[in-house]
Amino acid sequence: MSPRRNRIKSAADRDPAEQAAPLGGSLRRTENYLGEDWVVQTVAGTAGRHYRCPGCDQEIPPGVGHVVAWPMHGAGVDDRRHWHRACWGARERRASNLQRGRGAPRY
């Protein structure tokens, strides 16, 4: 008896559910925050881009996975905020605590 061959499935052979969320892909969901619905997307992190988390006011360095959230009925790209995953999870327990000075840049 010969050993079984492990064959890689082609894109046509895969289940549509597997194709919707590939490894490292991002999933969108809707969550309630501050009395309105927000679209929340988990991202793996991008290279070359720094973001400032509104939850802890710390930078999110390039390549670090995080959460992008924006109001469902907002202006779009201008309303997106990049959060650490832990900060997004603790957003209801955390007060707004901006530590930047008045002339400091907003990221």
ABEGO torsion letter per residue (X at the ends): XBBBBBBBBBAAABBAAAAABBBGBBBBBBBBBGGBBBBBBBBAEBBGBBBBBAAAGBBBBBGBBBBBBBBAABAEAAABBBBBAAAAAAAAABBBBBABBAABBBX
